[in-house]
Amino acid sequence: MQTTQPIFGHSLPLNTLFVVLNILGFGAIVTGFLNYFEAFSFVLIAAGIFTAVATIVLLFLFKGLRLMAVVSRLLVGSLFIVSGLIKANDTKGFSYKLEEYFQDGALAYRIKEWFGAPSFSLEVFIQYASVFSIVICIIEIVIGVLVILGGKMRLMSWLLIPMMLFFTFLTWHTATCNAKNSFKDRDTYALSSVEGQQKIDEAKTNHTIKIIQKNSDKIVVEEMKSPQCVTDCGCFGDAMKGSVGRSLTPLESLWKDLILLYFIVWIFITQKAQKPNSVKQNWIYIPVSLLLIAGLSWVFDWYFMVLFAILSFLGSLLLQSKFSKLLGSHTISALFITLLSASFIWFTLTFDPMKDYRAYAVGNLLPSLTKDGKPGVYQSILKYKNKKTGEIVEYDSSSKAYFDSNIWDKTDKWKYLSMENKEIVPTKLPSIDTNQFNPIRLVQFLNEEELSIPFIQRQMKHKQVPGFRLKDIHTNMYSEIAQDQYHEESYPSDTYQIVDTLMVENSDLQEVSIRDYLFTAPKILVLFSNNLSAMNTRHIQEYKSIFLAAKKDNTPFIMVVNATENEIEEFQRKFNFRVPVFVNDGLELKVVSRINPSLMVLRYGRVKGKYSGKSLPKYTWIKTNLLKK
């Protein structure tokens, strides 16, 4: 039964104006606290606080609370749907971010610090990070849809508040974490373990490490550690990096959550007045929400979110009309959205993210993404204090005013305080760091598969370099050295004699890299595995078939894995898969693909296709559709 109190209160035009001004006022407060508007911060904050407080009072006087709550519902619900879908699109990436937070020096250090609990740890949850990521995504989407539809608003209100408080705490932690601080940590090690023995040895010389308990099988170690600061909260995964060009800064993420929390408070205080939407209200609220979602979809360049929202709204309303009497108000809607979200997550876990925002996405030209970084712009601010008046002045160290002041010579009047490097334009790292993506193989482990690649053969031409054979005149001992390492200072003629010239092993050639070959080859297939020992081998025969067909067609096929040499040897022996193998850090390979393994098709460094085992095409299809000139 709908309440008799109209949503728009005493006056629709006035309350609409108050709502708009209230949002603008709060926006001015946030803007004033961001560094970009530092020169106007006081005016923005003061004006924002006055406008926000005044409009809150007016909304109470003109009974506009429900209107403000409805606007809050549309904003919060739409953003929750988008945020949940972006995380659900890449639940593995979200789980990696949760693992960062669960590290002992990350979120747990706050508890250790605040409550004097050095033994407290969240690392037990690392193994459940994937489960948490899936559950959080589904809950976020379900809440978003039900808040728009007005379903189970009391329950949604009570879920929103703790959920948003937790997210705000996370972003506050991220924004305020200082790696220069320290905290007391307490860990238990097995006495026989390598780590335990290392701690015992370190405690002898390092006063920050103390053995506070030791028995026959374990030791308890207390030491001072630095926090592991998470620099990116992962609120929108890689979506903002891939669409806008950068993620939200920790401070921006905190303010984003504070804004959401503010709107959620409006929903919470009016929960008793919030009823399931009438048909007329749905005809208004749902299109407005879809417009908001469409706007965010434009920002993130992914319009599937609009389709998902339409399916969620229509499916929920249809099922609600059929089964509401059987299951209660919007219970069937929640179940439907849960099933729809879970199905989408299953798809992305099976076939990689539907929308790939990472640097290795299909269509990207990889070599160009190693050069798209930009250096930051910094300003050195020098502070001086007047010895008599206490006045503090600041100068840009490169400014004309600083040089004209000659203040550094006026030591009788001014005291130098400090220099601060202020970030004007932040440094933008390249999308692909060549230090992180550099598949290599140690020369000593190269076999005929790797040596059959002309690109590797060219590198191996430098395996031997011109050198000298030296004789130590005093001991009659002989040694061999490369010519470029021979210096008269190191090998004086009164001690060493050059007796011959010859080719010697190039000590600088310890490994060979395949990266530039991947970036320039006219065509190449690459099978990536971010963890070879845990690789899904269910489709290994299909990969082998593609490899054999590619080999017959003179199309290079290699593997890039995160593995030890023993693991590589065991893999090749077990599956008789004699393919060139190169090694790369597993963290970067998780960026390449969330699926293990994943087949990538490259043409002159451009990603033409990327496939999981369940979506593998035949080589003939790859050749016809992806490898044509």
C-alpha positions as CSV (number, residue, x, y, z in Angstrom):
1,M,0.0,0.0,0.0
2,Q,1.5,3.3,-1.0
3,T,1.9,6.1,1.4
4,T,-0.4,9.1,1.1
5,Q,2.5,11.6,1.6
6,P,3.5,12.7,-2.0
7,I,7.1,12.1,-3.0
8,F,7.6,15.7,-4.0
9,G,6.5,17.1,-0.6
10,H,4.9,20.5,-0.3
11,S,6.3,21.8,-3.6
12,L,7.8,19.8,-6.5
13,P,9.6,22.8,-8.1
14,L,11.1,24.0,-4.8
15,N,12.1,20.6,-3.5
16,T,13.6,19.7,-6.9
17,L,15.6,23.0,-6.7
18,F,16.7,22.1,-3.1
19,V,17.8,18.6,-4.2
20,V,19.9,20.0,-7.1
21,L,21.5,22.6,-4.9
22,N,22.2,20.1,-2.2
23,I,24.0,17.8,-4.7
24,L,25.9,20.8,-6.1
25,G,26.8,22.0,-2.6
26,F,28.2,18.6,-1.7
27,G,30.0,18.5,-5.0
28,A,31.6,21.9,-4.2
29,I,32.8,20.5,-0.8
30,V,34.5,17.5,-2.5
31,T,36.0,19.7,-5.3
32,G,37.5,22.0,-2.7
33,F,39.3,19.1,-1.0
34,L,40.9,17.9,-4.3
35,N,44.3,19.2,-5.2
36,Y,43.2,20.4,-8.7
37,F,41.3,23.4,-7.2
38,E,43.7,24.3,-4.4
39,A,43.5,28.0,-5.2
40,F,39.7,28.1,-4.6
41,S,39.5,25.4,-1.9
42,F,38.3,27.7,0.9
43,V,35.6,29.4,-1.2
44,L,34.4,26.1,-2.6
45,I,34.3,24.3,0.8
46,A,32.6,27.2,2.6
47,A,30.0,27.7,-0.2
48,G,29.4,24.0,-0.4
49,I,28.9,23.6,3.4
50,F,26.5,26.5,3.5
51,T,24.5,25.3,0.5
52,A,24.4,21.7,1.7
53,V,23.3,22.5,5.2
54,A,20.8,25.1,4.1
55,T,19.2,22.8,1.5
56,I,19.0,19.9,4.1
57,V,17.1,22.2,6.4
58,L,14.8,23.3,3.6
59,L,14.1,19.8,2.5
60,F,13.0,18.9,6.0
61,L,10.8,22.0,6.2
62,F,9.2,21.4,2.7
63,K,8.8,17.7,3.2
64,G,11.2,16.9,0.4
65,L,13.0,14.0,2.1
66,R,11.3,11.3,0.0
67,L,12.2,13.2,-3.2
68,M,15.9,13.4,-2.1
69,A,15.7,9.7,-1.2
70,V,14.4,8.7,-4.6
71,V,17.1,10.7,-6.3
72,S,19.6,9.0,-4.0
73,R,18.1,5.6,-4.9
74,L,18.5,6.2,-8.6
75,L,22.1,7.4,-8.2
76,V,23.2,4.7,-5.8
77,G,21.4,1.9,-7.5
78,S,22.7,2.8,-10.9
79,L,26.3,3.1,-9.7
80,F,26.0,-0.2,-7.8
81,I,24.9,-2.0,-10.9
82,V,27.7,-0.5,-13.0
83,S,30.3,-1.1,-10.2
84,G,29.2,-4.6,-9.6
85,L,29.2,-5.5,-13.4
86,I,32.7,-4.1,-13.9
87,K,34.0,-6.2,-11.0
88,A,32.0,-9.2,-12.2
89,N,33.5,-8.8,-15.6
90,D,36.9,-9.5,-14.0
91,T,36.3,-11.3,-10.7
92,K,39.8,-12.8,-10.9
93,G,41.3,-9.3,-11.1
94,F,39.1,-8.2,-8.2
95,S,40.2,-11.2,-6.2
96,Y,43.9,-10.3,-6.8
97,K,43.1,-6.9,-5.3
98,L,41.5,-8.5,-2.3
99,E,44.5,-10.6,-1.8
100,E,46.6,-7.5,-1.6
101,Y,44.3,-6.1,1.1
102,F,44.5,-9.4,3.0
103,Q,48.3,-9.3,3.2
104,D,49.6,-9.0,6.7
105,G,51.1,-5.6,6.2
106,A,48.1,-4.1,4.4
107,L,44.7,-3.8,6.0
108,A,45.6,-5.9,9.0
109,Y,48.2,-3.5,10.2
110,R,45.5,-1.0,11.1
111,I,44.1,-3.4,13.6
112,K,47.5,-4.3,14.9
113,E,48.2,-0.6,15.4
114,W,44.8,0.5,16.8
115,F,44.2,-2.4,19.2
116,G,47.7,-3.4,20.1
117,A,47.2,-6.8,18.5
118,P,50.5,-7.7,16.7
119,S,49.4,-11.2,16.1
120,F,46.2,-10.2,14.2
121,S,46.2,-11.3,10.6
122,L,43.8,-11.5,7.6
123,E,46.0,-13.8,5.6
124,V,43.8,-16.7,6.3
125,F,41.2,-15.1,3.9
126,I,43.6,-15.0,1.0
127,Q,42.6,-18.5,-0.1
128,Y,39.0,-17.4,-0.1
129,A,39.6,-14.2,-2.1
130,S,38.0,-15.6,-5.3
131,V,34.8,-16.6,-3.4
132,F,34.6,-13.2,-1.7
133,S,35.0,-11.4,-5.1
134,I,32.1,-13.4,-6.6
135,V,29.8,-12.9,-3.6
136,I,30.6,-9.1,-3.4
137,C,29.9,-8.6,-7.1
138,I,26.5,-10.5,-6.9
139,I,25.4,-8.6,-3.8
140,E,26.3,-5.3,-5.3
141,I,24.3,-5.9,-8.5
142,V,21.3,-7.3,-6.5
143,I,21.3,-4.3,-4.2
144,G,21.6,-2.0,-7.2
145,V,18.6,-3.4,-9.0
146,L,16.3,-3.8,-6.0
147,V,17.1,-0.2,-4.8
148,I,15.9,1.1,-8.2
149,L,12.8,-1.0,-8.1
150,G,12.1,-0.2,-4.4
151,G,12.2,-3.9,-3.5
152,K,12.9,-4.9,0.2
153,M,14.0,-1.3,1.0
154,R,14.4,-1.9,4.7
155,L,16.7,-4.8,4.2
156,M,18.5,-3.0,1.4
157,S,19.0,0.0,3.6
158,W,20.5,-2.1,6.4
159,L,22.8,-3.8,3.9
160,L,23.9,-0.6,2.2
161,I,25.1,1.2,5.4
162,P,27.6,-1.5,6.7
163,M,28.6,-2.3,3.1
164,M,29.4,1.3,2.3
165,L,31.1,1.9,5.6
166,F,33.4,-1.0,4.9
167,F,34.2,0.2,1.4
168,T,34.8,3.7,2.8
169,F,37.1,2.3,5.4
170,L,39.0,0.5,2.6
171,T,39.4,3.6,0.5
172,W,40.3,5.7,3.6
173,H,43.0,3.1,4.5
174,T,44.3,3.3,0.9
175,A,44.3,7.1,0.8
176,T,46.1,7.5,4.2
177,C,48.5,4.6,4.1
178,N,52.1,5.8,4.6
179,A,54.8,3.2,3.7
180,K,57.3,5.3,5.9
181,N,55.4,4.4,9.0
182,S,56.0,1.2,11.0
183,F,53.9,-1.2,13.1
184,K,54.6,-4.1,15.5
185,D,54.1,-7.5,14.0
186,R,54.2,-10.9,15.6
187,D,54.6,-14.1,13.6
188,T,55.1,-17.8,14.5
189,Y,57.6,-19.9,12.6
190,A,58.6,-23.6,12.7
191,L,62.0,-23.8,14.4
192,S,63.2,-26.1,11.7
193,S,62.1,-23.9,8.9
194,V,64.5,-21.7,6.8
195,E,62.5,-18.6,7.7
196,G,62.7,-19.4,11.4
197,Q,66.4,-19.9,11.3
198,Q,66.8,-16.6,9.4
199,K,64.8,-14.7,12.0
200,I,67.0,-16.2,14.8
201,D,70.1,-15.0,12.9
202,E,68.7,-11.6,12.1
203,A,67.6,-11.0,15.8
204,K,71.3,-11.2,16.8
205,T,72.1,-8.0,14.9
206,N,68.8,-6.3,14.3
207,H,67.3,-4.7,17.4
208,T,63.9,-4.4,15.8
209,I,63.5,-8.2,15.7
210,K,62.9,-10.0,19.0
211,I,62.4,-13.7,19.7
212,I,59.7,-13.5,22.4
213,Q,59.1,-17.3,22.7
214,K,61.1,-20.3,21.7
215,N,60.4,-24.0,22.3
216,S,61.4,-27.3,20.7
217,D,59.3,-26.9,17.6
218,K,58.5,-23.2,17.0
219,I,59.5,-19.6,17.7
220,V,57.4,-16.5,18.1
221,V,59.0,-13.4,16.5
222,E,58.1,-9.8,17.1
223,E,59.5,-7.2,14.8
224,M,58.8,-3.7,13.3
225,K,57.5,-3.7,9.7
226,S,56.5,-1.1,7.2
227,P,52.9,-1.1,5.8
228,Q,52.2,-2.6,2.4
229,C,50.3,0.3,0.9
230,V,47.8,-0.6,-1.8
231,T,48.1,2.2,-4.3
232,D,44.9,1.5,-6.3
233,C,41.7,0.4,-4.4
234,G,40.5,-1.5,-7.5
235,C,37.1,0.1,-7.3
236,F,36.6,-0.2,-11.0
237,G,39.2,-2.8,-11.8
238,D,41.2,-1.9,-14.9
239,A,38.1,-0.3,-16.5
240,M,39.1,3.3,-15.8
241,K,42.7,2.7,-17.0
242,G,41.4,1.1,-20.2
243,S,38.8,3.7,-20.9
244,V,39.6,7.0,-19.2
245,G,43.4,6.5,-19.2
246,R,43.9,6.4,-15.4
247,S,42.4,5.0,-12.3
248,L,40.9,7.1,-9.5
249,T,43.5,8.3,-7.1
250,P,43.2,7.0,-3.6
251,L,41.8,10.4,-2.5
252,E,39.3,10.5,-5.3
253,S,38.2,7.0,-4.5
254,L,37.7,8.0,-0.8
255,W,35.6,11.0,-1.8
256,K,33.6,8.8,-4.3
257,D,32.7,6.5,-1.4
258,L,31.9,9.4,0.9
259,I,29.5,10.8,-1.7
260,L,27.8,7.4,-2.0
261,L,27.6,7.1,1.8
262,Y,26.0,10.5,1.9
263,F,23.2,9.4,-0.5
264,I,22.8,6.1,1.3
265,V,22.1,7.9,4.5
266,W,19.2,9.6,2.8
267,I,17.9,6.2,1.8
268,F,18.4,4.8,5.3
269,I,16.6,7.6,7.2
270,T,13.6,7.3,4.8
271,Q,13.4,3.5,4.6
272,K,10.0,3.3,6.3
273,A,8.5,5.6,3.6
274,Q,10.2,3.7,0.7
275,K,7.7,1.2,-0.8
276,P,8.0,-1.0,-3.9
277,N,7.5,1.1,-7.0
278,S,4.1,1.5,-8.6
279,V,3.7,0.9,-12.3
280,K,3.7,4.7,-12.9
281,Q,6.9,5.1,-10.8
282,N,8.6,2.3,-12.7
283,W,7.9,4.1,-16.0
284,I,9.8,7.0,-14.6
285,Y,12.5,5.5,-12.4
286,I,13.7,2.7,-14.7
287,P,14.3,5.0,-17.8
288,V,16.1,7.5,-15.6
289,S,18.3,4.7,-14.2
290,L,19.0,3.4,-17.6
291,L,20.0,6.9,-18.7
292,L,22.5,7.1,-15.8
293,I,23.8,3.6,-16.6
294,A,24.1,4.5,-20.3
295,G,26.1,7.6,-19.3
296,L,28.5,5.5,-17.2
297,S,28.6,2.9,-20.1
298,W,29.8,5.7,-22.4
299,V,32.5,6.6,-19.9
300,F,33.7,3.0,-19.7
301,D,33.0,2.3,-23.4
302,W,30.9,-0.8,-22.6
303,Y,27.2,-0.8,-23.4
304,F,26.5,-4.3,-22.4
305,M,25.8,-2.9,-18.9
306,V,22.7,-1.2,-20.4
307,L,21.4,-4.5,-21.8
308,F,22.1,-6.3,-18.5
309,A,20.2,-3.6,-16.6
310,I,17.2,-3.9,-19.0
311,L,17.2,-7.7,-18.6
312,S,17.4,-7.3,-14.8
313,F,14.6,-4.8,-14.6
314,L,12.2,-6.6,-17.0
315,G,12.9,-10.1,-15.7
316,S,12.5,-8.9,-12.1
317,L,9.2,-7.2,-12.8
318,L,7.8,-10.0,-14.9
319,L,8.7,-12.7,-12.2
320,Q,7.4,-10.4,-9.5
321,S,4.0,-10.1,-11.1
322,K,3.8,-13.9,-11.4
323,F,5.2,-15.1,-8.1
324,S,5.0,-12.3,-5.6
325,K,2.2,-14.0,-3.7
326,L,4.1,-17.2,-3.5
327,L,7.6,-15.9,-2.5
328,G,6.9,-12.5,-1.1
329,S,7.8,-9.0,-2.2
330,H,10.7,-9.0,-4.6
331,T,12.2,-12.3,-3.3
332,I,11.9,-13.8,-6.8
333,S,13.5,-10.6,-8.2
334,A,16.6,-11.1,-5.9
335,L,16.8,-14.7,-6.9
336,F,16.6,-13.9,-10.6
337,I,19.3,-11.2,-10.4
338,T,21.5,-13.5,-8.5
339,L,21.2,-16.2,-11.1
340,L,21.7,-13.7,-14.0
341,S,24.8,-12.2,-12.3
342,A,26.2,-15.7,-11.5
343,S,25.7,-16.7,-15.1
344,F,27.6,-13.7,-16.3
345,I,30.4,-14.3,-13.8
346,W,30.6,-18.0,-15.0
347,F,31.0,-16.8,-18.5
348,T,33.8,-14.4,-17.7
349,L,35.6,-16.9,-15.6
350,T,35.4,-19.5,-18.4
351,F,36.1,-17.3,-21.5
352,D,38.1,-14.3,-20.0
353,P,36.4,-10.9,-19.4
354,M,33.7,-9.9,-21.8
355,K,35.2,-6.4,-22.0
356,D,39.0,-6.5,-21.8
357,Y,40.4,-3.2,-20.5
358,R,43.9,-4.5,-20.1
359,A,46.9,-3.7,-22.3
360,Y,46.8,-7.1,-23.9
361,A,43.2,-6.8,-25.2
362,V,42.3,-7.9,-28.7
363,G,43.0,-5.1,-31.2
364,N,45.8,-3.5,-29.2
365,L,49.2,-2.9,-30.8
366,L,51.5,-4.1,-28.1
367,P,54.8,-2.2,-29.1
368,S,53.0,1.2,-29.0
369,L,51.8,0.5,-25.4
370,T,55.4,0.2,-24.2
371,K,55.9,3.9,-25.2
372,D,52.7,5.6,-24.1
373,G,54.0,6.6,-20.7
374,K,54.6,10.3,-19.8
375,P,57.0,11.8,-17.3
376,G,55.6,13.7,-14.4
377,V,55.9,17.4,-13.8
378,Y,57.1,18.4,-10.3
379,Q,57.7,21.7,-8.5
380,S,60.3,22.2,-5.8
381,I,58.8,24.5,-3.1
382,L,61.3,26.1,-0.7
383,K,60.1,27.3,2.7
384,Y,61.8,30.1,4.7
385,K,60.8,31.6,8.0
386,N,61.3,35.2,9.1
387,K,63.4,35.1,12.3
388,K,61.7,38.2,13.8
389,T,58.1,38.0,12.7
390,G,57.7,34.2,12.3
391,E,56.3,34.8,8.8
392,I,56.7,31.8,6.4
393,V,57.2,32.3,2.7
394,E,57.3,29.8,-0.1
395,Y,59.1,30.0,-3.4
396,D,59.2,27.9,-6.5
397,S,62.9,27.0,-6.7
398,S,62.9,27.7,-10.5
399,S,60.9,30.9,-10.4
400,K,62.2,34.4,-11.1
401,A,60.8,35.7,-7.8
402,Y,63.0,33.2,-5.9
403,F,66.2,34.2,-7.7
404,D,65.3,37.9,-7.4
405,S,64.7,37.6,-3.7
406,N,68.3,36.4,-3.0
407,I,66.8,35.0,0.2
408,W,69.4,32.3,0.6
409,D,72.0,35.0,1.4
410,K,69.8,36.8,4.0
411,T,70.6,34.4,6.8
412,D,70.4,37.2,9.4
413,K,66.7,37.6,8.6
414,W,65.4,34.4,7.0
415,K,65.8,30.8,8.1
416,Y,65.6,27.9,5.6
417,L,63.0,25.4,6.7
418,S,62.5,22.7,4.1
419,M,62.0,21.8,0.4
420,E,59.0,20.0,-0.8
421,N,58.6,18.3,-4.1
422,K,55.0,19.0,-5.3
423,E,53.4,16.9,-8.0
424,I,51.9,19.1,-10.7
425,V,51.3,16.4,-13.3
426,P,51.6,12.8,-12.1
427,T,53.9,10.4,-13.9
428,K,52.1,8.1,-16.3
429,L,53.7,4.7,-16.6
430,P,53.6,2.9,-19.9
431,S,50.7,0.5,-20.3
432,I,53.2,-2.4,-20.8
433,D,56.3,-2.2,-18.7
434,T,59.1,-3.9,-20.7
435,N,60.8,-4.9,-17.4
436,Q,57.7,-6.8,-16.5
437,F,56.9,-8.3,-19.9
438,N,60.1,-9.8,-21.2
439,P,59.8,-13.6,-21.9
440,I,63.3,-15.0,-21.6
441,R,65.1,-18.3,-21.4
442,L,68.5,-18.9,-19.8
443,V,71.0,-19.9,-22.4
444,Q,72.1,-23.0,-20.5
445,F,68.5,-24.4,-20.8
446,L,67.9,-23.7,-24.5
447,N,67.0,-26.8,-26.5
448,E,66.5,-27.5,-30.1
449,E,62.9,-26.1,-30.1
450,E,64.1,-22.6,-29.0
451,L,67.2,-22.8,-31.1
452,S,65.2,-23.5,-34.2
453,I,63.8,-19.9,-34.1
454,P,65.8,-17.6,-36.4
455,F,65.4,-14.7,-33.9
456,I,67.0,-16.7,-31.2
457,Q,69.7,-18.0,-33.6
458,R,70.7,-14.3,-34.3
459,Q,71.1,-13.7,-30.6
460,M,73.1,-16.8,-30.1
461,K,75.6,-15.6,-32.7
462,H,77.0,-13.5,-29.9
463,K,77.5,-16.5,-27.6
464,Q,81.2,-16.3,-28.3
465,V,83.2,-13.1,-28.7
466,P,86.8,-12.3,-29.5
467,G,89.1,-12.7,-26.6
468,F,92.6,-13.2,-25.3
469,R,94.5,-16.1,-23.7
470,L,96.5,-14.7,-20.8
471,K,99.5,-16.2,-19.0
472,D,100.3,-15.3,-15.4
473,I,104.1,-14.9,-15.6
474,H,104.6,-15.6,-11.9
475,T,102.4,-18.7,-11.6
476,N,102.4,-20.0,-15.2
477,M,98.6,-20.2,-14.9
478,Y,96.5,-19.5,-18.0
479,S,93.1,-17.7,-18.3
480,E,90.7,-16.6,-21.0
481,I,89.0,-13.2,-21.2
482,A,86.9,-11.2,-23.7
483,Q,88.7,-8.4,-25.5
484,D,86.3,-5.7,-24.2
485,Q,87.1,-6.8,-20.6
486,Y,90.8,-6.6,-21.0
487,H,92.3,-3.5,-19.4
488,E,96.0,-2.7,-18.8
489,E,95.2,-1.6,-15.2
490,S,93.6,-5.0,-14.3
491,Y,96.1,-7.1,-16.2
492,P,99.5,-5.3,-16.1
493,S,102.1,-6.4,-18.6
494,D,104.6,-7.1,-15.9
495,T,102.3,-9.9,-14.6
496,Y,100.2,-11.0,-17.6
497,Q,101.2,-11.9,-21.1
498,I,98.9,-12.3,-24.1
499,V,99.8,-15.6,-25.6
500,D,97.0,-16.1,-28.1
501,T,93.7,-14.7,-29.5
502,L,90.6,-16.9,-29.6
503,M,86.8,-16.9,-29.3
504,V,85.6,-17.1,-25.7
505,E,82.2,-17.5,-24.0
506,N,80.3,-14.2,-23.8
507,S,79.6,-13.7,-20.1
508,D,77.1,-11.0,-20.9
509,L,74.8,-13.4,-22.8
510,Q,73.2,-15.3,-19.9
511,E,69.7,-15.3,-21.4
512,V,67.8,-14.6,-24.6
513,S,64.6,-12.6,-24.9
514,I,61.7,-13.3,-27.3
515,R,59.8,-10.1,-26.6
516,D,60.9,-8.1,-29.7
517,Y,60.1,-11.1,-31.8
518,L,56.5,-11.2,-30.5
519,F,56.3,-7.5,-31.3
520,T,57.5,-7.7,-34.9
521,A,56.7,-11.2,-36.2
522,P,54.3,-11.2,-39.2
523,K,52.4,-13.9,-37.5
524,I,52.8,-15.9,-34.4
525,L,50.7,-18.0,-31.9
526,V,51.5,-17.7,-28.2
527,L,50.2,-20.0,-25.5
528,F,50.3,-18.2,-22.2
529,S,50.2,-19.9,-18.8
530,N,50.5,-17.7,-15.6
531,N,51.1,-20.9,-13.6
532,L,52.3,-23.9,-15.5
533,S,51.9,-26.3,-12.6
534,A,48.3,-25.3,-12.1
535,M,47.4,-25.1,-15.9
536,N,44.2,-26.5,-17.0
537,T,45.3,-29.3,-19.3
538,R,41.8,-30.5,-20.3
539,H,42.2,-29.1,-23.8
540,I,45.9,-29.9,-24.3
541,Q,45.2,-32.1,-27.3
542,E,43.4,-29.2,-29.1
543,Y,46.5,-26.9,-28.4
544,K,48.8,-29.6,-29.8
545,S,46.6,-29.9,-32.9
546,I,46.9,-26.2,-33.5
547,F,50.6,-26.3,-32.9
548,L,51.1,-29.1,-35.4
549,A,48.9,-27.4,-38.0
550,A,50.7,-24.1,-37.5
551,K,54.1,-25.8,-37.8
552,K,53.1,-27.4,-41.0
553,D,52.0,-24.0,-42.3
554,N,55.3,-22.3,-41.1
555,T,53.5,-20.2,-38.5
556,P,55.6,-19.9,-35.3
557,F,54.0,-21.2,-32.1
558,I,55.6,-20.7,-28.7
559,M,54.7,-20.9,-25.0
560,V,55.3,-18.2,-22.4
561,V,54.9,-19.5,-18.9
562,N,55.6,-18.8,-15.3
563,A,57.4,-22.0,-14.2
564,T,60.7,-23.4,-13.1
565,E,63.0,-25.4,-15.5
566,N,61.9,-28.6,-13.8
567,E,58.3,-27.8,-14.3
568,I,58.9,-27.0,-18.0
569,E,60.7,-30.3,-18.5
570,E,58.0,-32.3,-16.6
571,F,55.3,-30.6,-18.7
572,Q,57.0,-31.4,-22.0
573,R,57.7,-35.0,-21.0
574,K,54.2,-35.7,-19.7
575,F,52.3,-34.3,-22.7
576,N,55.0,-34.8,-25.4
577,F,54.4,-31.1,-26.3
578,R,57.8,-30.1,-27.8
579,V,57.1,-26.4,-28.3
580,P,59.6,-23.5,-27.7
581,V,59.1,-22.3,-24.1
582,F,60.0,-19.0,-22.6
583,V,59.6,-17.7,-19.0
584,N,58.0,-14.5,-17.7
585,D,56.9,-13.3,-14.3
586,G,53.5,-14.7,-13.3
587,L,52.1,-11.3,-12.2
588,E,52.4,-9.9,-15.7
589,L,51.0,-13.1,-17.2
590,K,47.9,-12.7,-15.0
591,V,47.5,-9.3,-16.8
592,V,47.9,-10.9,-20.2
593,S,45.0,-13.3,-19.5
594,R,43.0,-14.3,-16.5
595,I,42.5,-17.8,-18.1
596,N,45.2,-20.4,-17.6
597,P,46.1,-21.2,-20.4
598,S,45.2,-18.7,-23.0
599,L,46.1,-18.7,-26.7
600,M,47.0,-15.4,-28.3
601,V,47.2,-14.7,-32.0
602,L,49.6,-11.9,-32.9
603,R,50.3,-10.2,-36.2
604,Y,53.1,-7.6,-36.3
605,G,52.6,-7.1,-32.6
606,R,48.8,-6.6,-32.8
607,V,46.6,-8.9,-30.8
608,K,44.2,-10.4,-33.3
609,G,42.6,-13.0,-31.0
610,K,42.7,-14.5,-27.5
611,Y,41.1,-17.8,-26.6
612,S,40.5,-20.0,-23.6
613,G,40.4,-23.8,-24.0
614,K,36.6,-23.8,-24.3
615,S,36.6,-21.3,-27.1
616,L,39.5,-22.6,-29.2
617,P,38.9,-22.3,-33.0
618,K,40.6,-24.6,-35.5
619,Y,43.9,-23.5,-37.0
620,T,42.2,-23.2,-40.4
621,W,39.8,-20.6,-39.0
622,I,42.6,-18.7,-37.4
623,K,44.6,-18.7,-40.6
624,T,41.6,-17.6,-42.7
625,N,40.2,-14.9,-40.4
626,L,43.1,-13.6,-38.4
627,L,46.4,-14.2,-40.3
628,K,45.4,-12.9,-43.7
629,K,47.6,-10.1,-45.1
